[in-house]
Every structure is written in C-alpha cells, then in structure tokens.
C-alpha cells in the first residue's frame, strides 16, 4: 500500500479515459483515506507520584479496533503507520487527593501539542473528568500518547476509572 496525499490522488484519478487507474491505485486511495485508526482504553489503572513535570499517562490496559495503527496498552501509545492529518481524542475520569489540579496534553513522540486541558479533584477527593481533542499532522511511525501532570510538586497518586485514547486519519 502506498499512502498518497489528496493532491496525488486527484492527479492520479482525473477521469480514467486512458484506463491508467488500476486496482492497486484504487486500493491505495481507499487505504489512504479510510484505513488508519487506533484505540486504547483502560479501567481502574493507577499511577503513583505524578508531579508538576509532565509524564506519559499510564492509564491503558486494553487495545481496541485498529487498522494501519498499533495500539500498545503496555506502552500506553498508538503508533500510526500512515502519514497524514489525524483527529486525536482522549477522555479521562480519575480520582486523586482532594483539591489537586490535573493537567492533560496530547503528545506525538512524547512532545506535547500544547493543548492542555485541566481538571481539579474536588475537596472530597471525588472524580474529575477531562476531554481532549486535536487535529494534528502526523508522520508515519509516530506514537500518540497523553501527558499528565499534577499541581503537587511532591507528587500525587491518581486512579483512572476510565481512559480512552483514539486516533483517526481524516486527511
């Protein structure tokens, strides 16, 4: 399979009056636009000692549907096999120490995208909820992860009731 840009596909598929478009070209077009997505999820995963320095969220224990992507719940990442523009989404519900701030960011190869979303565990230590979303240009082989940090310099423990990370090629 050859991943192609939209411009390359439009150049290849002008009207096919010469019969130059073959079956492999059609498969390439379908795979380029419909064939890359991945998901990892988790329940009741815990991470200890989260400080003010962002670290990879260790929140995932299951791999969901995937195509031309590799979900890795042990590495808490999705590796995307095809370059392109992706919709990235993450959702978390977690509990931790009372009045603790939590900060989440989507990341490519460990580098945050700078779209930090925050939530605070209330005074009773009840759960917090956060959703993240981004459109990002991804190169083949990049890993999608989520970074997390807390407002506690000395570290805080978090337990995620649910966590979901998805990546879907949109262009």
Protein Blocks (a to p, Z undefined) as FASTA:
>chain_A
ZZddfklmmmmmmnomnopacfklmmmmmmmmmmgccddddehiacehiafbdcdddfbf
bdcddehiacdfknopacdfbgcdddddddddddddehiacdddddeehiaehiaccddd
dfkopacdddddddddddehiacddddddfbfnopadddfbdcdddddfZZ
